[in-house]
Amino acid sequence: MSSNSLVTTNDLNLPIAHMRSVFHADEVQRKLVKLQTSGAEREHESLRATYERMLERGPQRFAVKPSGVPRMEPLYDLLPNFTEVLDDVKRHVALSQDSRDALEVTPMLLLGPPGVGKTHFARQLADLLGTGMSLVPMSSMTAGWLLSGSSSQWKGAKPGKVFEALVDGQYANPVIVVDEIDKASADAQYDPLGALYSLLEHDTAQRFVDEFAEVAVDASQVIWITTANDERGIPEPIRNRMNVYEIQAPTLEAARRIARHLYATIREEHDWGRLFADEPNDDVLDQLATLAPREMRRALMTGFGNARLEQRDAIAPDDLPRAGGNKSRMGFLQ
């Protein structure tokens, strides 16, 4: 499952894209013919539709990377508590620039309390690298099947998130976030993290077999981010396959910078943003800084709406949700 010719380049640090096969079409064709000749086609209609969809879309996906080391200053400002992680990403990007090598990022584990921005970081990283992102919530009751899919013999069976990201997505190297990996509960019959033993290893990930489709897909280019509150809930062999980063809550001043950045981003994303002041007031920033980063955006949207109802061009502290109205609060570092 090798790379083909370069399809796009530019001089503005926009993504460079190669085409890469994420599965073998002839293997899928053989599976489809076998299903049709076995007489079980109607019984396994979903499986048949999956094979047909794979053949219709074809195996080629974009494998993207920045054309050079991108300007990351805005990310350092937006994610001040992720400096160590961003430094590591920058090193990986530097290694792949000026070469035809694919971008390789060592799987990472982000450890920290809820609300410090771990999932938000993953979305920003996907945007930086020019690829897509899929979220796999391991606290789900069906987490055991989320990564690897469930056997087509089971009622309601379907492919796993890895298969879906590669086969149904556009990219050979999406960011896949395994969220709250420490909350995956194993039982005696099935280990919900079992698939990660092979997926986090480059060589074995090249032929990852989803239990539903039973067709090998190339997951070796996936950029893995796992998040956890407590690493004690993660098996040591899984931890050893990743770089581990402890993410602290941002300082008060850092939280104010995050809030200011989000204010500017929301304002720029919407036509109605031109009706509001360029900068939020200091007392608004002080109030926003008490919220977790993931709560700030919702609070700001409420604030913009309330200010607009009053025909004002500036958000006031009273426009924001009341203190205590959000359950997800966080402290900040002094």
N, C-alpha and C positions, 0 to 999 in steps of 0.2 A: 504494500500500500504506500507507494512512493509519491514524491512531489513531482509535479509537472512544471511547465514553463511559467515564468513570471507573467502576470496579467495586468497589474497596475503598478505604477511608480509615480512619485512626485517629489518635489523639493521642499515640502512644507510640513514634514513630520506627520503626514497623514499615513494611514496604513498601507504597507506593501502587501500584496496578496498573491500567493501561489495557490494552485488547485491541487488538492490531495484527495485520494480515494479513501473513503472511510469504511468501505466493505467491498467484497467481490461480487459483482453482478451475476456471474455464472453460478456461484454457490447459491444465491437467492433463487435463480431460475430452477436449479435442480430441486430445491426444497419445494417450490411451487408445483412443479411437475409431479413430484412424489405425492404431495398432498392431493392433487387432482386425481391421480391414478389409484389412490388408496380407497377412494369412495368416501372419505371423511371430510370432503370440502365443505359441505353444508354444515356439518357439525362444528367445524373450525372456521367459520366465515370470517371472524375477526383476524385470524392468522393469515388467511388467504388475502384479505384486503391489505394487510401489512406488507406482504411480499409484493403485491401488485403496486403498492405505493412506492416501495423501494425501487422497483424497476422503472417506474414512471419518472421518478425524480432523478435516478441515476446515482452513482457513488461519489461524484465529485463535490467537494466542499471547499470553501475558502479557508486557507491557513494564513492568518494575518499577523503582522507585526508592525510596529512603528518603523518608518523609513530611517529614523535616526533616534538618538536619545531625546525624547520629547521634553518640552518645557514643563517641569513638574512643580514650579514654585506655587501655582495656585492650589495644587493638591496638598503641598506641605502646609499651606496656610489654612486650607479647609479641614485638614486632618492632622492637626499638630501632635496628637498622641499616637500617630502611626509613622513617625519619622523613621524608626528602625526598619519597618517593613518596606517603606517607600525607597529607602536606601538600597535594600536588597533587590527590589524590582528594577531599579535603575541599573544595577550591575548586570542583571540578566539581559536587559535590553541592550546594553553596551556590547555584550559579548556577541549578540546576534546581528548587530548592524554591520554594514559593508560586507555582508556574506550572504550566501544562499541558505545558510543554516536556519532551521526553524527556531522560533523563540521557545526556550525551555525555562520554565519557572518551577523551582523546587516546591512541592506541595507545602502549604503552610497551615499552621494551627494558630488561631488567634484566641488567646485566653483573656477573659476579662468579664466584669460584671455586666448584667443586662443594660442596654442603653448607651454604651460608650461608642457606638457607631461601627460595629464590626461588619454588619451586612451592608451598611451604607458605603463602607470602604470597598467592599467587593464590587458594588455597582460602579463606583468611580474608577476602579481598576479596569473593569471591562470596557468602559468608555475610553480610557486612556489607551488601551491596547487595540481598540477598534473591533472588538469581538463581542459575542453575545454572552448572556449570563442566565444560568438556571439555578433555582433554589430548591434544595432537598431538605425539608424539615424533618429531622430524625426524631422529634418528639411526637410525631404522628403515630396513631395506632397501627397504621399500615406500613410503618417505617421498614419493617423487615423485607418488604418487596420493592421499596422505592428505588433502590440502586440497581438491582439485578433483574427486576421483572419477576412475574409469577408464571408458573408453568401453564401452557395452553390447555392442559388437562383440567384445570380448575375453572369453575364458573366465574365469569367476570374477570378472567385473567387479562393482563395487558403488559406491554413492555415497561422496562424501568426507565428512570430519568436519564441515565447515561445514553441508552439507546435512543430515546426521544430527542435528546439534545443534538446528537450527531446525525441521525437519520432524518428527523423532521426539521432540524435547524439549518442554518446557512453556513456554519463554521465547523472546521475540523478541530479547532482549538478554542472552544468556548470556556468561559469561566464557570465552573460548577461549585456552588457553595453548599457544603454539607453543614447545615445549621443545627446547633445544639447537639453536637455529636456525642456529648457526654450523657445525653438523655435517652439514647437508643437502648432499649431494654431487650436483652437477649433472653431467649428461653432455651430449654434443652433441645428443641428440635431445629431451631434456626437462629443463626447469628446475623442480625441485621447489618453488622459491619463487615461480614465475611467477604463481600465483594471487594472491599477496599484493599485487602491484602494483595490482590493482583492489580487493581486499578492504580495504586500508588507506585507501582514499579513499572518503569518505562518498557522493559522487554515484554513482560507478561500482559501489559495493557494493550499491546499491539494487536492481540487477538482475544479480545474480551467477548465472551459469549453470553448474551442476554438469555435468561431462562425461558422467556416467552417465544422469541423468534428463533432461537437456537441457530443463529448466524453470527459469525465472528465480526466484530466491528473494531476499528482501530481507534482506541481511546488514549493512545500514547501522547497526543498533543494537548490533551485537556489540562487546563490550569486549575488546580485544586486549591480551594480555600475551605478550611473547616473552622467552625467556631465552637467555643465551649466556655462554660463558667468555671468548671472544675476539671482539671486534667486527670484526677484520680478515677474518673469514670470511663477513661479511654484505655483500651488494652495497650500495653507497652509496645508490642510489635507494630501497632498502628502509629503510635507517637514517634517511634524511631524512624519512620518513613517521612517525617515532616520536619520543617524548621518551625520551632515553637517561639511565639512572641507573646509577651505579657503586655496587654493593652490597659493602660490606666485611664481613669476618667480625666478629661481635660481640665487644666487650671481654669480659674475664673476668667482670666484675660483671654485664654485660648477659646473658651466657650463663647465669649463675646465676639471673637473673630469669626467663629463658625456661624453665629447668628447673623452677623453683618453680611457674610458671604451668601447665606441662604436668602436673605432679604434681597440682595442685588440679583441673585439668580432668578427668583420668582418674578421680580419686577421686569427683568429682561425677557422672560419666557412668555409674558402675556401683553397683549396690546393695551390693556387697561393699566399696565405698569407705568405708562407715561404720565398718568394722572397723579402719581405719588412722588414724594420727595426722593432725591437721589440717595439720601442716607437716613437710617432710622435714628430717632432720638436716643440719647444715652440711657434714659430711664427705661426705655423699651428694651434695649440691649441687656440691661441689668436683669430685667425680669425674664427674658428669654434664656439668659445664661444659667438659670436655675433648672432648666429642662434638659432632658436627655436629647442628644442631637436628633434622634428619630422623631421626637415630639415637637421640635422647633418648627418644622415646616407646617404641620397642622395648625399650630398656634398662630403662625404668621398669616396663613390663609384666613383664619377666623378674624385676625386683626385687620387685614386688608378689607374684608367684607364689612366689618362693623364701621370702619372709618369711611368707607364709600357710602354706606347708608346715611351717614351724617354729612356727606358731601365735603369731607375733609381730605387734604392731600398728605396727611401724616398720621401714622398710627400712634395712638396714646396707650399707656399701660392698661387703662380700663377696657380697651378694645380686645385685649388678649384674654384667653380663658382664665378663669379665676384660679388662684393658687390653690392646689389641692384638688382641682377638677380633673387632673390627669393622674392616674395611678402610677404611671411609670416616671418617677422622679429620680434624680441622681444627685449625688454630692459632687463637689469639685475639689481639686487639690489646691492647697494654699501655696 
